[in-house]
């Protein structure tokens, strides 16, 4: 049992003198009991600066889909490094990696390289505006498309419980004029917006599986309904597959659900942990970058990260990868459900492929509203108990699996989860059950 993390605490204190909050991205400041510092990773495990080793379900907040230090990935990057960091000019990995993406994802003609999901969403919107001659866009409440002023709206309620306000201090209120918010899972709420010419909608952005707010699978026919509405109204349909791309299937949610968007935004699992993003999709839209649409970026198409893209896609293309993901994800989710039932804890566990969501205090989580009503404070206590037992997880309840996690790792984790839940019930009591009404909608 791990009792404390003194070296991490000391390094965090030092980091606060040079980094705001002692972290490189604000979300890491929410890690409990405080941000940890790590020395190395191997396969499904991480080792921190205090010498503790953990089974890792954070996976770099999602990108490390092959586990840490995967030989094929590290070899590809190592072979590339002696030949230079970047050229500011063309190289063959630009098109070789793009061809791998095109071959994997149904309906894709072209790939536009970028560096982060936030950047890729920005150029996707610009392309949609140019293609349609319209300006505004639709996004779903609870969906996340990056931290830019344009998109950080409707993701989490403000202090007054409102979703139609800026998502951060310092965000210009003019961003509110560009977006129309719709309800995930409700086709009528989307139709009323898209069919109104006065709304001036260029694009509809959607996470095909709502991974950022509950790992909620789309209702039957929902994605096909969005496709039909976009076809009817001449709206560009954008799947934000930053999380789902190359994770739910080799061709992402596009393959898994059989619905073809106009554009797909990719990042995270695309390069196994190296910093890259992309917009993939129809040539008629993406080729606008040769016809007056500006898309720039010094690091776009970096040869080192594209070597990682090529190696990651090749590794994920091996037979049996995605069935194994399904087995591991299902085993983890079933073990969690059994544990919650054993301890009399009301809680929902969602699972789509190798992504799992735990939400204490709810019988089910099918909507964004239900996700918001879960008892996150109670789950925070579970996080610390898991950490003490050698399991590293994200705040908020989302878990990621990698190809390096074995079924034995999952069984070890379920045992640790059982102990962590028992300890939390002992110290915190049962989670707050805020809502058990199945009729609630998001």
N, C-alpha and C positions, 0 to 999 in steps of 0.2 A: 504493500500500500504506500502510495506517495503522499507525504504529509505537507511538503512545501517546495517552493521553487526559488531558493534564495539567489542563485546566480541570474536567473531570468529577471527577477525583481530588481537586482542591482543594475543590470544592463539596461533595463527599461528606464530606470531613473537617469542613467547617463544619457540615453538617447533623447530624453525630453529636453536636454540642453541644446540639441542641434536639430531635432525633428519636432514639428508641432505635435504635441501629444505623445511623442516618442514612437510614432508609427509612420509608415510611408503611405498608407491609405486609411482614411478615417474609420472604415468598417472594422479594422483590426483592433481598434481601441476598445471595442465591445467584447473582446474575448475575455473569458472568465477563468480563474479569479482575477487575472490580469494578463496582458499580452505575454506570451512565452517566446523565447528565443531558441532557435534550433541550430544544431551543428551539422546534421546530415540526415539523409533519407535513403532507404534501400527497400525496394519492393513496396509492400503495403505499410511500411513502418517509418517513423521519424524518431530521431534521438535529439533531445534538447541539451542545452548547455550545462544542465545539472546532471547529465548522464542518464536520464530517464528515457525509456523507449516506449513508444505508443503505437498501437494500430491506428492508422490515419484515415479518417473519413472526411477530412477537410479537403485534402488533395489540392492545396493551393487555391481554395475556393472553387474547385472544379476542373482546372486544366489538366491535372496530372493523371490522365486516364489510363496510362500504361503502368502506373506506379512509379516510384522514385528510382532513378538510375537505370532505366531499362536498357539492356545492352544494345539493341538495334538503334535506339534513339541516341544514346550517348556516342556510339560509334559513328553514326552519320554526322553528328555535329562536330565530333573531334576530327573527322576526315576533312571537313569543310574549313575549320578554323585557320589552318596554316596558309590558306589561299587568300586571306583578306577579309575584313569585317563587312565592307560594303563598297560599291563601285560608283554609285550615282549613274549607272548605265545598265544596259540589258545583260542578262546571263541566262543560261539554259534552265536553271532551276525555276525561273519565273514561269515558264510555260509547262515544264514537266510537272511541277506541283499543281498548277492550274488544271492540267489534263487529268490528274488524279482526282481532283475535286469534281470535275465535270463527269468523269466516268462513274463516280460513286453516287451522286445526287441526281435523281430523275428530273428531267426538264431543264437542266442547266446548260447554257450555251457558252457563257463567258464568266470569268472570275476577275474581280477587281481587288487587288491586295491593299490592305490597310494594316493598322497596328493594334487597335483596341476596338472592342465592341461599340463603345461610345462614338468613336470616329466613323465606324462602318455604318451605324444607324444614321449619322448625319448625311453621309453621301447618298445613302439609299433614299432619304427624303428629298434631297436636291434632285436626284435623277427622276423621281416620281413627279416632282413639280414640273420639271422640264418636259417630261413625256406627256403630261396632261394639260399643261397650261393653267393648272389650278394651284392653290397655295396651302390650304389647311390640311390637317390629317386627323385621323381617328386613332385613339389608343384605348385600351381597356383599363379600367381601374384595377390596381394591383399588379399590373404588368410593368416590367422594368426594361427600359431601352437605353440605359446609360445615364450619366450624371450631368449632361449638358443642360443649359437653360431650356433648350427646345423641348426636351423629353422628360425632365424630372418633374412630372405632374401626375397626380392621381395615383401615385405609388403607395404612399402611406398617409393617413389622415394627419392634419395639423393639430395643434393643441386644442382646437375647438371641434375636432372631429370632422373637419371638412376636407374633401378630396380635390376640390376645384380651386385650390390656392397654390402658390409657389411651394415647391418641395424643399427649399433651402433658403436660408438667409443669403442675401446678395444676388438672388435670381431676379432678373428684370420681369416686372409684371406683364410686359408686352408679350411674353411667351404664352400667356393664357389665351391670347387672341388666336393663336395658330392651331389650337387643339380642341377637338370635340371628344369628350369622354363617353365611353359606352360600357355596358355591363357584360362581363365575361359570361358566355353561355347563353345569352339572350339575343337571338337573331333579330327580334323585332326592334330592340334598342339600336342596333346597327343599321337596319333597313331605314328607319325613320330619319337617320342622319344622311345616309348615302343617297337616298332618293330625293333629298331636298337640294335643288341646285344652288340655293342661296348659301348653303354650307360651304361650297367651293372646296370639296374634298379631293385631294390628289392621291392620298394613300391611306391604307388601313394597315397599321402595325399590330402584330399580335404574337405572343408566345404560343406556339401550337399546343404545348402542354404548359400550364401555368406553374412553372417550376419555382419562380421567385416568391410565390405566395401560396404555398400549400402542396405543390406537386399534384395538381389537379388535372386529370386527363380531360380532353374535350368531350362534351356530350356527343352521343351518336348523331352523326350528320351535321354537326356544327361547323367543322372546317369546310366541308363541301358546301354548306349554306353560305359561308363567307365568300367562298370562291364564286358561287353563282351571283351573289349580290354585287361583287366587284366587276364581274363580267357585264352584268346588266347596266351598271352605272359608269363603266369606263374608269374604275378606280384601280390603282396599283395595289396588289395584295403582297404584303411583306411579312414573311415568317421570320421572326427574331429567334434564330436557332443558336444563339450564343451558348446556351446550356445544352439544348437537345441535339445539336449537330454532332454527328459521329458518335453520339452516346446512346441514343435510343435504338439506332440501327446504323448500318454503314452509311445509308443515305439519310440519316436523321429522321425527324418527324415527317418530313416530306415522303420518305419511303414507307415509314411505319403506318401512316394514315392514308396514303394513296391520293393525296390532294396536292396539286402543283401550284405553288405561289408564283408570282412574277419575279420576286427577289427573295433571296435567303441571306440573312446576316449570320456569319459564322465567327467564332473565336474559341476561347477556352480549349476544349479537347482537340481542336484542329491541329495543334503542334505539340501536344503532350506536355505542356508546361512552358513552352517558349512563347515570347510575346508576338502574336500575329492575329490578324482578323481579316475578314474578306466579305465582300458582297458578291454573291453568285446569282445568275439568273438569265433572263432573256436577253439575247443579243440586241434586240431593237431598243431596249432601255439602256443597257450598259455601254453600248457603242456611242451613246451621246457624249461620252468623255472625249471623243474625237470630233465632236460637232459643236463645241462651245461650252459644255459643262466642265467646270474646273474641278479637278480632283488632284490633289498634291500631297506630298509627304516625303521628306528626306529618307525615311527608313522604310517606305513601302517596298515590298519585294526583296527584303534583306536576304542575302544568300544563306546565311547561317540558319535563320528561322525557317526558311523554305526547305532546307535540308531536313529540318525537324518535321515539317509538314509531310513531306514525302515519306519519311520513315514511319511516322505515326499512322498514316493512312494504310501503308503497306502492312504494318503489324496488325491493325484492326481488321484487315481484309482476310486474315487467316481463317480457315474453317473452324466453326464452333465458338468464335468469340462472343457473338451476341446471344446465342442460347445459354452460354455460361453466365453471362451478365444477368439474364432473366432468372436463372436458377438461384444465383447468389442474392439478387435483390429480393426475390420472393422469400427465400429462406430467412433473410434478415427481418423483413417485414412481418412474416408469420411468427418468428420468435419474439418480436417486440409485442405483437398483439397478445400472444400467450402470456407474456410477462405482465402486461397491464391487467389482463383478466385475473391472473393469479393473485395480484395484490389489490384487487378491487378498484383499480384506477380507471376512471372514465377517460378515454383517450382514443383519438383517431390515428391510424397509420395508413398513409397513402404510399403507393409504390408504382412507378412506371420504369421498367427496365432497371438500370443500376442507380436510380435516384429514389430515395425514401424520405418521407416526411413524417415526423412525430408531432402530434398536436394534443397535449393534455387538456382535459376539461371539456372535450367535445366528443359526442358519439360518432360524428362523421365530419369530414371536411370536403364539401363539394363546391363551395363558393368562397369568394374573397371575404365576404362578411363573416362567415364561419371561421375562416383563418384568423381574422383580426380578434375574434372573441376567445381564442385559446389562452390558456394560462401560461404565458411565457415566463413569468417570475418563478413559477414552480419548476418549469423545465430548466431554467438557469441553474437551479440547485442540482438537477440531474447531471448537467454538464460537468460541474465540479466533481461530483461523485464518480463520474466516468473517467475524468482525467486522473483522479487518484488511483484508479484501477487500470490505467494504461490504455485508455481509449480517448482519442482526440477528435472532437466534433465541433461543428459550427453552432453559433447561437442561432436561434430561430427554428431549429428542428429539422433542417434539411441535412441529409447524409448522402455522400457520393461513394460509390464503389469503383475500384480500378480493376484492370485485368489481373493485377498481382494479388488481389484478395482471393484466398482459397475458401472453400466451404468450411474448412477447419478454423480459419480466421473468423469467419462469420459466427460459428458456434462459440468460439471463445468470447466474441463480442456480445453475443446474446446472454451469456453467463454474467459478464460484467454489467450489462444493462439490467439484468435481474437484481443483482446486488445493489446497483445504483438506485433503482426505483425503490427497493426495500428501505434503503437508508434514507431516501428523501421522504417517503411516507412516515418514517419514524420521527424525522426532525421537523418536517413541514406539514404533515397531515396530508389529506387528499387535495388534489388540484381544485381550483375554483371551477365549477361547472356552470359556465355563464349562459349556455344556450344548448338546448337539446331538441329544438323544434325543427323537424325535417323540412318544413315549408319555407324556411328562411332562404332568401336569395341574395346573391352578392351585389 
